[in-house]
């Protein structure tokens, strides 16, 4: 799935949980993220860890980039906003990812001890793709295309 050509039109309805295949074995579980598991080609992977439980990861949105967030360990909450509506999702399963399309604001909080958040992105890092202030995000969503 390509990025929405008009990210001003993305909404919370475009967000979805993705089940990641889990191979169970007596020695432990194995999950693989590849090819058709995600709605985009993987260009970048990074992870957040050692986040204090009282910390809030600043919010941001992307004009073009899509992301999938996975709680590899522990749990955390993600607040999602489309400019009109708001939704909170808790991630706590390493075999489930949250797909966030472009044009959606996200904030993260309530990290449990030892939590690790894996982020899989559709594009390489590009500072010009970020909307880091909520007011800028609202202006971006309200423009006509």
C-alpha positions in Angstrom: 0.0 0.0 0.0 1.5 3.3 -1.0 1.3 6.4 1.2 -2.1 8.1 0.8 -1.6 10.6 -2.1 -3.6 13.1 0.0 -2.5 12.8 3.6 -4.9 15.6 4.6 -7.6 13.0 4.1 -6.3 10.2 6.2 -8.4 9.4 9.3 -8.4 7.1 12.3 -10.3 4.7 10.1 -7.0 4.1 8.2 -5.2 2.9 11.3 -5.3 -0.8 11.9 -3.7 -3.6 14.0 -1.6 -6.0 12.0 -1.2 -9.6 13.2 2.4 -10.8 12.8 2.7 -14.5 12.3 3.9 -16.4 15.4 5.6 -19.7 15.2 5.3 -21.4 18.6 7.9 -23.9 19.7 8.7 -25.5 23.1 11.9 -23.4 23.0 10.1 -20.1 22.5 8.2 -18.1 20.0 9.4 -16.7 16.7 7.7 -13.9 14.7 8.9 -12.7 11.3 8.0 -9.4 9.7 8.6 -9.6 5.9 7.0 -9.0 2.5 3.2 -9.2 2.7 3.1 -8.7 6.5 3.3 -4.9 6.1 1.4 -2.6 3.8 4.7 -1.0 2.6 8.3 -1.8 1.8 10.6 -1.5 4.8 13.1 1.3 4.4 14.1 2.0 8.0 13.9 0.3 11.4 14.5 1.9 14.8 13.5 1.2 18.4 12.8 3.0 21.6 13.9 1.6 25.0 14.7 2.6 28.5 11.9 5.1 28.4 10.9 6.1 32.0 7.3 5.2 32.8 6.5 8.8 33.5 7.9 10.1 30.2 5.8 11.1 27.3 7.4 10.8 23.8 6.7 14.0 22.0 4.1 13.8 19.3 4.6 14.0 15.6 3.1 13.1 12.3 4.5 12.5 8.8 3.4 14.0 5.5 4.4 10.9 3.6 6.0 8.2 5.8 4.0 5.3 7.1 4.9 3.4 10.2 4.2 0.2 12.1 4.8 0.2 15.8 5.4 -3.1 17.7 5.7 -3.6 21.5 8.6 -6.1 21.5 8.6 -6.1 25.3 6.3 -4.6 27.8 3.5 -2.2 26.9 2.8 1.5 26.1 -0.1 3.6 24.9 -0.3 5.5 21.7 -2.7 8.4 21.3 -3.7 9.0 17.6 -5.3 12.0 16.2 -6.5 12.8 12.7 -7.3 16.4 13.2 -10.9 15.8 14.2 -11.0 12.6 16.3 -8.7 10.9 18.8 -8.1 7.3 19.7 -5.9 5.6 22.3 -4.4 2.2 21.5 -2.4 0.0 24.0 0.3 -2.2 22.5 1.5 -5.1 24.5 1.9 -8.1 22.2 5.2 -8.7 20.2 3.2 -10.4 17.5 0.9 -7.4 16.8 1.8 -4.2 15.1 -0.1 -0.9 14.8 -0.1 0.5 11.3 -0.1 4.4 11.3 -0.5 5.9 7.8 0.8 9.3 6.8 -1.1 12.3 8.0 -1.9 10.9 11.5 -0.5 12.5 14.7 0.8 10.2 17.4 1.9 10.5 21.0 3.3 7.8 23.2 3.1 7.4 27.0 2.6 5.0 29.9 5.6 2.9 29.1 5.9 -0.2 31.4 9.3 -1.1 32.9 11.5 -2.8 30.3 9.3 -1.9 27.3 10.8 -1.8 23.8 9.0 -0.2 20.9 10.1 -1.3 17.4 9.3 1.2 14.6 9.2 0.0 11.0 9.1 2.9 8.5 8.3 3.2 4.8 11.0 5.8 4.2 14.5 6.8 5.2 14.8 9.6 7.7 13.8 13.0 6.1 13.4 15.9 8.5 11.2 17.8 6.0 8.6 15.0 6.2 8.0 15.6 9.9 5.3 17.7 11.5 6.6 18.2 15.1 4.2 20.8 16.4 0.5 20.0 16.8 -0.5 23.4 15.4 1.5 22.7 12.2 -0.2 19.4 12.0 -3.6 21.0 12.3 -2.8 23.5 9.6 -1.5 20.7 7.4 -4.7 18.7 7.8 -6.9 21.7 7.2 -5.4 22.8 3.9 -7.3 22.0 0.8 -5.7 19.9 -1.9 
